[in-house]
Amino acid sequence: MKRMNKIFLILLCVQIIFGNAKAQDPVFSQPYMSPIYLNPAATGSGDHDLRISAIVRRQWWAIPSQFTYTAFSIDKYIPGLQSGIGLLATTSSEGYLKKTGIHVSYAYTFCPGADPVASNSEMPRWFLTGALQAGAVQRRIDYSDLLFADQLDANGIIYGSETGADLPVNNKHWYLDISPALFFSYRMKGNSRLLIGATAKHVNHPDESLIATNSKDKSVVPVLWSGNILYTNSNNENWTYSLAANFSKQQQNQMFQLGLEVTQNKLDIGMGAWYRGSTTFQNPDAFTLTLSFNLSGKDNETSKVRVGIAHDAPVGHKKYTNNNGSSEFAFVWDQHTYTTNADDPCKPAISTRECPRD
């Protein structure tokens, strides 16, 4: 069985490499626990001015190739400049195919010019944040445990043998990746907020081919168009309700996420349910349950550490026993570091929860 698994993974890898397949960007089931990955315009929009976030996704537990995706980010709001700067690092492991990305982002918030208001004011405020993200991405094959035809015989693997196969000419090649983004935030009367975002990733059409030697054989990354909408209602003293929808399209591939999260404000524990699939609900992909909680204490005004876990269960024609679903672990740490402009009216905040004011 172990030998068959190796051979199956070899064939899968060959199909990915030579089949001119168009890779899709990973989708996380806790999108707002990795806000810069979801939308670069979220740069500098933490609860405080310094934010560190990380998310790890283990795809399909039953598949031995261990499909794993991670995103780690640091972003900082610059008071007085209405700006945010950020760093995003991503990795993906799909069998023997690996990808690493390092991106920097800059966001600027266009403020309506409202004067600072008291925390209990019902004055509505809106913001429009534009951002540009640029980075370098490397796509490569991990040869540490990869076998070729000349390393096999009728008895199976020829241990200690070396292959004479030609290696891909573009293995470990870095390419430029550029993504502009927007976020519109509208704070309604009371404690309600509406967020609308849009992103166009890979607008420079980078070439991620491993074997191309001329322009005809290029494997161009298609533009990923995505939109986000989030409504949060914190008018109730004890409960916060958030309704979110995310949509993306990359060539012929489309993805739709719809989620509801309810947070108990006194305990600061959030529970959510997400659907992922088609917009018509005729081709469901997965149903997700999430749980998040604050480790730093609700009354901590200078630091906030939020941890989230999620598990996907395939639905529709897929069976849970075929892959045992997928799981995620995430955390977001927000830290207050500056002593001036603490009530900056132009400070954006992009979060799934907005706690009631005193």
N, C-alpha and C positions, 0 to 999 in steps of 0.2 A: 504493500500500500504506500509506503514512504517513497519507493522508487516511482510509482505511478504519479504521485503528487509532484515530484520533481519534473517528470516529463511533461505533465499537464502545464506546469508553470512555465516551462521552456516554450511550449507551443503558444501559450498566452502571450508571453513576452515577444516572441517573433511576430505574432499577429499585430501587436501594438506598434512595433517598430517599423515593419515593412508594409503594413496594411494602410499606411497614410491616414491613420485614425486621427480625428480631431479631439483632443483632450478637452474635458470640461472642467471649469473651476469647481473646487470642492464647495459643498453647501453645508453650513453648520446649523444644527437644530436649536441652538441658543444664539441667534444672530446678534442680539444686543449685548451679549457678554463679550463680543469681539467687535466693537463698534467701528474701528478704523478699517477692518477687513470688509465689513458690510458696506460702508460708505466712507471714503476718505474725508468727506466734509464734516465728519464727526470729530476730526482732529481738534483737540483742545476743549472738548465739550463735556468733560467729566464733572462729577458733583463738586469737586474742588479743582485746583489748577494743575496738579500733577497726577497722572493716571498711568498705571501699569496693568495690562490685562494679558491673559494667556488662555488658550483653549486647545484641547487635545481631543481628537475624534478617532475612535477605533471602529472601522467599518467592517461589518459582517464577521462576527466572532467565529463562525464555523469554517471560514475559508483560511487555509493555512498560510497564505501569502502575506497576511497581516497588513491590510490596507489601512494606513494611518495618516492623519492630516493634523497639522498644528499651525497655530498663528500666535505670535507674541508681539506685543506692541507697547511703546512708551510714547505718551504725548503730553504736551505742556501748553497751557494757556498763558499768553503774555499779556498781563494787565496793562491797560492804557493804550495798547496797539490794536485791540480787538482781533488778535491773531492767535493762531495755534500752530505748533510745529510737532511733527510726530515721526516715529520710526516703526516700521512694520517688518517682521521677519516671518516667513512662511516656509514650511516643508511639507512634502507629500511623499509617501512611499506606497507604490502600487506594484507589488511583486518586486521585480528587478529594475523597475523604472522609478527613478528618483527625480525630485524637483526641489530646488531651493530658490527663494526669492528674498531680496532685501530692498525695501522701499522707504523713501522719505516723502513726507507730505507737508504741505503748507496750506492753511485755511485762513480766510479772512471773513469776518462777519460784518455785513452791512446792517447798521443799526438805524432804526427810525428816528433816533435823536431824542428819545424820551429821557426826561430827567430821572435820576434815582428816586424811587418811590418807597414808601414804607412797606414792610414785609406783609402787612395785612391788607394792602390796597387791592382793589378789584380792577385796577386799570389794566386793560389788555395790552400786551406788548408782542411785537413780531420781530423776527430776525431772518435774514437771508445770508447763508454761509456758502461761499464758493471755495473750492479746494482743487489743488493739483497734486497728484501723486506720481512720482517717477522712481524707477528702480531698475535693478539688474536681476535677471532670472537665469538659472542654470538648469538644464534638463540633461540627464545622464543615465547610463546603464551601470548597475552595480555588478561587476564581474566576479566578485569574491566567491560566489557559489553558483555561477552560471555554467551550464554544460552545453557543448556543441556536438555535432554529429560525429566528428573524429575523436571524441572522447567517450564514445559508446561502442560496444560490440554486442555480439549475440548474448553474452552473459550479463550485460548491463553496463555499469559505469567502470571505466578504466581509471582507477585511482592513481593520482600522481602524474597523469598525462597532461600535456599542454596542447592547446588548440592551434591550428594553423589558419584559422578563419581571420579574415580582414576585419578590423574593428571599425566602427562608425567614425567617419572623419570629423564629425561635429560633436563627438561626445565631450561633455563638460564645457560646452560652449556657452558663454554668457550673452544674453541679448537684452536690449533696452525695452522697458515696459512703461507706458504712460497712461494715466487714467485721470480725467477730470471728473468733478462731482459737485453736486449742489444739495443743500438742505434748507428747507423753509420751516421755521418754527413759529407757531402762533399760540400765545398764552391767552386763554379765554378768561372771562370773568370767573372769579372763584378760583378753584384749583384744578383746572382742566387744561390740557395742552394737546395741540395737533402738530405732528411732524410729517413732512412730505419730502422725500429725498429721491434723487436720480443720479446714476453713475454710468459712465461709459468706460469700461476697462479695455485695455489693449488697443487704444485708438490708433497707435502707430503701426498696427498689423505686424508684430514681430515674427520672425522666422524661428521656429523651434525644432526644425528638422535635424535628425541625427545623421542622415546619410546624404543629404542633398549636396551636389557639387555645382549646380547651375540653378538659374532662376526658375526653370520649368519644374524642378523637383522640390521646390520649397514647400514646407508645411507651415502655412501662415496661421497664426492664432486668430480666430475670428473675434470680432468685437463682442464683448458681453454687455448687453444693455440691461440695466436693472432699475427697478423702482421700489421705494419703501414708503409705507404710510403707517403711522402709529398714533393712536388716540389714547390718552391717559386721563382718567378721572379720579381725583383725590378729594372730592367734596365731602365724602363720608369720613368721619373722624377715625373710624376703625379699619376701613378697607380702602384699598386702591385697586382700580380696575384698568387694565390695559388691553387694547385690541390692536393687533398688528397684522399687516399683510405685506408680503414681499414677492416681487415678480421679476424673473430674469429670462432673457432670451439670448442664446448664443448659436447662431446659424439656425438649424432646424430644431435645436433642443430648447425646450421651455420648462421652467420650473415655477411653481406657485406654492407659497407658504401662507397659511392662515393660522393665527394663534391668539389665544386668550390667556391672560395671566391675572391672577388675583393675589394681592399681597395683604397680609394681616399687619397693619401698621405698628401696633404695640410690640409684637414679636418680631416684626420685620422679616417675615418668612413669605416667600412667594411660591405659588403653585401654578403651573401652566400646562396647557394642552395645545398641540400643534398638528395641523394637517399639512402634508406635502404631496403634491401631485399636479394634476391639470386643473385649469380654471373651471372646466365644466364638471369636475368631480367624477368623470366617467372613467378616468385612469388613475386611481389613487396609488401612491407609492409607499407612504409610511404614515404612521400615527405616532406622535411623540409626547411623552410626559416629562415635565421638567420640575425641578425643585431648587430653590435658591434661598440663601439666608445670609444675614449680616453677622460676621464674627467680631466686629469691633464695638458693638453696642449701639443702640439706637440714639443715645444721647451724646455720642462722640462727635464733636463739631469740627475736629481737625483731621480725622482719618476715618476711612471706611473700607472695609475688606468684605467683599461679597463673593460667595462661593456658589457655584451652580453645577448640578448634575442632570443628565438627560439620558433617556433610552428610547430608541426608535424600534417600533415593531412594524414589519412589512404588512401591508394590507392589499386588498384586491386579489389578483390571481397569484400573488406570491405567498409562500408558506413560511411561517416563522421558523420551522424546523430546518429549512434549507440553509439559513445563514445565521440564525440566532440573533438577528437584529444588530443594531449599532449603538454605541454608548459615547458619551462626552463628559469631560470634566473641565470646568472653567473657573477662573477667579478674576476679579477686578479689584484693584487697590487704588483708592483715591486719597490724595494727601493735600492738605492745605499748607502752602509754603510761604506765601507772601503776607505782609501786614497792612498794605495799602490797597485801595480800590477793591476792598472785599465785597462791596455792594455794587460792583460794576454792572450797570443795567444792560450792557451789551455782551455780557458773558453768556455764551450759548450753553445749553444743557440738553444733552441727548441721552435719555435714559428711559428704561421701561417703567420707572416709578417716580412719582413726584409726591413726596410726603406732605401732608397738610401743614400749613404754617400755624404758628401759635397766634 
